[in-house]
Amino acid sequence: MDNGYVPKPVFQATITDEDLRGAVGDDLIDNPNALNLDPGPPALQTAMAGTQTSQQPSSASAPAPAPQNTSAPVVSQTAVAVPLIMKGGGSGITKIKETLENKKNNWTTWSKSMMTLFDLNDIVDFVVSRVPCPDKTHNPIGAKNWRFNNAYTKLYIDNNTAPSEKVHTQGCTMAHKMWENLKSMYKSTDYMVYTDQLKATLEIRATEGTHIPEHLSKLKKSWDKLTLFSDHNKFMGDTFFKRVIAQSLPRSWNAFTNPFV
């Protein structure tokens, strides 16, 4: 674009600092703004100003992004630590007073006592299968500890089961499977044991002349056995027990029991 500006010829020559100072003087060399130079056309000024600006580093440059840690390990379920149970400390108690035996119909009482035993020795998680076995490729120590803990828990179940009942746990590689086999085998008969106990409780009757304190004590013991069946006693509260007491007494006691039922 022709805007009336005629560029001056440029001569390329090697000029030293000493030659330049001798020609124009020291003041102009030290203070270049004192030179009255032709700035050139506006378009050239704009272009040169943009070039200078782009070449100068920004004083308010954006902060550099934080480096990403690409070497951080991926945490997975298989990397979760599985400590040895023995090192965690247990109660040292390995047996309860009764063993599971079919002819005793004692699954309810036995299983409750066993869960207390499991809790004391910190092995409940292996009984109910809350701790998966780690992958031995990624976590060999955790997998080894898990196998020990599983075998340790199996021993607790086996030591508290009658020989006649071990047929239901033979071949089980996991403690959880042993417990589930016993549970499915014996818990299904709970309702029959519960029904028999309920009948026995309701059959406890007093007659005229019966020693009432002794009668009530016998009735309470039978009732306590019913309360062990937690899956069946949802409606067996204090109100129901009061009605059981009332129906066990002679009619002559109605005036006394009516306000409570």
C-alpha positions as CSV (number, residue, x, y, z in Angstrom):
1,M,0.0,0.0,0.0
2,D,1.4,3.4,-1.1
3,N,0.8,6.0,1.6
4,G,3.5,8.5,0.6
5,Y,6.3,7.1,2.5
6,V,9.6,6.5,0.7
7,P,11.9,4.2,2.6
8,K,15.5,5.4,3.0
9,P,18.2,3.2,1.6
10,V,19.9,0.9,4.1
11,F,23.6,0.2,3.8
12,Q,25.0,-2.8,5.5
13,A,28.4,-2.1,7.0
14,T,30.4,-3.3,10.0
15,I,30.4,-0.5,12.5
16,T,32.1,-0.8,15.8
17,D,30.9,0.8,19.1
18,E,33.9,3.0,19.0
19,D,33.2,4.3,15.5
20,L,29.6,5.0,16.4
21,R,30.5,6.9,19.5
22,G,33.0,9.0,17.5
23,A,30.3,9.8,14.9
24,V,27.3,10.7,17.1
25,G,28.7,11.3,20.5
26,D,28.4,9.4,23.8
27,D,25.2,11.2,24.9
28,L,23.2,9.8,22.0
29,I,24.6,6.3,22.4
30,D,23.7,6.2,26.1
31,N,20.3,7.9,25.4
32,P,18.8,6.6,22.1
33,N,15.5,8.3,22.6
34,A,17.3,11.6,22.0
35,L,17.6,10.7,18.3
36,N,14.9,12.3,16.2
37,L,14.4,9.3,13.9
38,D,11.6,8.9,11.4
39,P,9.2,6.4,12.8
40,G,7.8,5.3,9.5
41,P,4.2,4.8,8.4
42,P,1.5,4.0,10.9
43,A,1.1,0.5,9.5
44,L,4.7,-0.2,10.0
45,Q,4.6,1.2,13.6
46,T,1.7,-1.0,14.5
47,A,3.4,-4.1,13.0
48,M,6.7,-3.3,14.8
49,A,4.9,-2.6,18.1
50,G,3.1,-6.0,17.9
51,T,6.3,-7.8,17.2
52,Q,8.0,-6.2,20.2
53,T,5.1,-7.0,22.4
54,S,5.0,-10.6,21.3
55,Q,8.7,-11.0,21.8
56,Q,8.6,-9.7,25.4
57,P,7.6,-12.2,28.1
58,S,4.4,-11.5,29.9
59,S,4.8,-10.4,33.5
60,A,1.4,-11.9,34.4
61,S,1.8,-15.3,32.7
62,A,-0.6,-18.0,33.7
63,P,0.7,-20.5,36.3
64,A,2.0,-23.7,34.9
65,P,-0.3,-26.7,35.4
66,A,0.5,-28.9,38.3
67,P,2.4,-32.0,37.2
68,Q,0.3,-35.1,37.1
69,N,1.6,-38.1,39.0
70,T,1.4,-40.8,36.4
71,S,3.3,-43.3,38.5
72,A,0.7,-43.5,41.4
73,P,-0.4,-47.1,42.1
74,V,-3.9,-48.1,41.3
75,V,-5.6,-49.1,44.6
76,S,-7.9,-52.1,44.0
77,Q,-9.7,-54.6,46.2
78,T,-6.9,-57.1,45.8
79,A,-4.4,-54.7,47.3
80,V,-6.3,-54.3,50.6
81,A,-4.2,-55.6,53.5
82,V,-5.4,-58.8,55.2
83,P,-3.6,-59.2,58.5
84,L,-3.2,-62.5,60.3
85,I,-5.9,-63.1,62.9
86,M,-3.4,-64.6,65.3
87,K,-1.3,-61.4,65.2
88,G,-4.4,-59.3,65.8
89,G,-4.9,-61.0,69.1
90,G,-7.9,-63.2,70.1
91,S,-9.6,-64.3,73.2
92,G,-7.9,-67.7,73.2
93,I,-11.3,-69.4,73.7
94,T,-11.9,-72.0,70.9
95,K,-14.8,-74.0,72.2
96,I,-18.2,-73.5,73.8
97,K,-20.0,-75.7,76.2
98,E,-22.3,-77.3,73.7
99,T,-21.7,-78.8,70.3
100,L,-24.1,-78.7,67.3
101,E,-26.1,-82.0,67.3
102,N,-29.2,-82.7,65.4
103,K,-30.9,-84.8,68.0
104,K,-30.6,-82.0,70.5
105,N,-32.3,-79.5,68.2
106,N,-29.9,-76.9,69.4
107,W,-29.1,-74.9,66.3
108,T,-30.6,-71.6,67.7
109,T,-28.7,-71.7,71.0
110,W,-25.5,-73.1,69.4
111,S,-25.4,-70.6,66.6
112,K,-25.9,-67.7,69.0
113,S,-23.0,-68.9,71.2
114,M,-20.9,-69.5,68.1
115,M,-21.4,-66.0,66.8
116,T,-20.2,-64.7,70.2
117,L,-17.2,-66.9,70.0
118,F,-16.5,-65.7,66.4
119,D,-16.8,-62.1,67.6
120,L,-14.4,-62.6,70.5
121,N,-11.8,-64.0,68.2
122,D,-12.3,-61.4,65.4
123,I,-13.3,-63.9,62.7
124,V,-16.9,-62.9,62.1
125,D,-15.9,-61.4,58.7
126,F,-14.7,-64.8,57.5
127,V,-17.8,-66.6,58.7
128,V,-20.1,-64.2,56.8
129,S,-17.8,-63.8,53.8
130,R,-17.1,-60.1,54.2
131,V,-13.4,-60.4,53.3
132,P,-12.7,-61.6,49.7
133,C,-9.6,-63.5,49.0
134,P,-7.0,-61.2,47.4
135,D,-5.4,-62.0,44.0
136,K,-2.2,-63.7,44.9
137,T,-0.6,-62.3,41.8
138,H,-1.1,-58.7,43.0
139,N,-1.1,-59.3,46.7
140,P,0.7,-62.5,47.6
141,I,1.0,-61.7,51.3
142,G,-2.6,-60.8,51.7
143,A,-3.7,-64.0,49.8
144,K,-1.5,-66.1,52.1
145,N,-2.9,-64.4,55.2
146,W,-6.4,-64.9,54.0
147,R,-5.9,-68.6,53.5
148,F,-4.6,-68.9,57.0
149,N,-7.5,-66.9,58.5
150,N,-10.0,-69.0,56.5
151,A,-8.5,-72.3,57.8
152,Y,-8.3,-70.9,61.3
153,T,-12.1,-70.1,61.2
154,K,-12.9,-73.5,59.7
155,L,-11.2,-75.1,62.7
156,Y,-13.5,-73.2,65.1
157,I,-16.6,-74.5,63.4
158,D,-15.3,-78.0,63.2
159,N,-14.2,-78.2,66.8
160,N,-17.7,-77.2,68.0
161,T,-19.7,-79.6,65.8
162,A,-20.6,-83.1,66.8
163,P,-18.9,-85.9,64.6
164,S,-22.4,-86.9,63.3
165,E,-22.9,-83.4,61.9
166,K,-19.6,-83.0,60.1
167,V,-21.0,-84.8,57.1
168,H,-22.6,-81.5,56.1
169,T,-19.2,-79.6,56.2
170,Q,-16.9,-82.1,54.6
171,G,-15.4,-80.8,51.3
172,C,-16.0,-77.2,52.1
173,T,-12.9,-75.1,51.3
174,M,-14.3,-71.9,52.9
175,A,-15.4,-71.3,56.4
176,H,-18.4,-69.3,55.0
177,K,-19.6,-72.3,53.1
178,M,-19.3,-74.5,56.1
179,W,-21.5,-72.1,58.1
180,E,-24.1,-71.7,55.3
181,N,-24.4,-75.5,54.9
182,L,-25.1,-76.0,58.6
183,K,-27.4,-73.0,58.7
184,S,-29.5,-74.3,55.7
185,M,-29.6,-77.8,57.2
186,Y,-30.7,-76.9,60.7
187,K,-32.4,-73.5,60.6
188,S,-35.2,-74.8,58.5
189,T,-36.2,-76.9,61.5
190,D,-36.3,-73.9,63.8
191,Y,-40.0,-73.3,63.3
192,M,-40.8,-76.9,64.5
193,V,-38.7,-76.5,67.6
194,Y,-40.2,-73.0,68.2
195,T,-43.7,-74.4,67.9
196,D,-43.0,-77.2,70.3
197,Q,-41.6,-74.8,72.8
198,L,-44.6,-72.4,72.4
199,K,-46.9,-75.3,73.1
200,A,-45.0,-76.3,76.1
201,T,-45.1,-72.8,77.5
202,L,-48.9,-72.5,76.9
203,E,-49.5,-75.8,78.6
204,I,-48.0,-74.6,81.9
205,R,-51.1,-74.0,83.9
206,A,-51.8,-73.3,87.5
207,T,-54.8,-74.6,89.5
208,E,-56.4,-73.5,92.7
209,G,-53.9,-74.1,95.5
210,T,-50.8,-73.9,93.2
211,H,-47.9,-72.1,94.6
212,I,-48.0,-69.0,92.3
213,P,-44.4,-67.7,92.7
214,E,-43.2,-71.2,91.7
215,H,-45.6,-71.3,88.8
216,L,-44.5,-67.9,87.5
217,S,-40.8,-68.9,87.8
218,K,-41.4,-72.0,85.7
219,L,-43.4,-70.0,83.1
220,K,-40.7,-67.4,82.9
221,K,-38.0,-70.0,82.2
222,S,-40.1,-71.5,79.4
223,W,-40.7,-68.1,78.0
224,D,-37.0,-67.2,78.0
225,K,-36.4,-70.3,75.7
226,L,-38.9,-68.9,73.3
227,T,-37.1,-65.6,73.1
228,L,-34.0,-67.3,71.7
229,F,-35.9,-67.8,68.4
230,S,-35.3,-64.2,67.2
231,D,-36.8,-64.9,63.8
232,H,-40.1,-66.1,65.2
233,N,-40.7,-63.8,68.2
234,K,-41.6,-60.5,66.4
235,F,-45.0,-60.4,68.1
236,M,-43.8,-61.8,71.4
237,G,-43.5,-58.6,73.5
238,D,-44.3,-57.9,77.1
239,T,-48.0,-57.6,76.3
240,F,-48.2,-61.1,74.9
241,F,-46.3,-62.5,77.8
242,K,-48.8,-60.9,80.2
243,R,-51.6,-62.6,78.3
244,V,-49.8,-65.9,78.6
245,I,-49.5,-65.4,82.4
246,A,-53.2,-64.5,82.6
247,Q,-54.3,-67.6,80.7
248,S,-52.2,-69.8,82.8
249,L,-53.9,-68.8,86.1
250,P,-57.3,-70.0,87.4
251,R,-60.3,-67.8,86.7
252,S,-60.3,-66.7,90.3
253,W,-57.3,-64.5,89.3
254,N,-59.1,-62.6,86.6
255,A,-59.9,-59.6,88.8
256,F,-56.2,-59.3,89.4
257,T,-54.9,-59.9,85.8
258,N,-57.6,-58.0,83.8
259,P,-56.0,-54.5,84.4
260,F,-52.8,-55.8,82.9
261,V,-54.2,-57.4,79.8
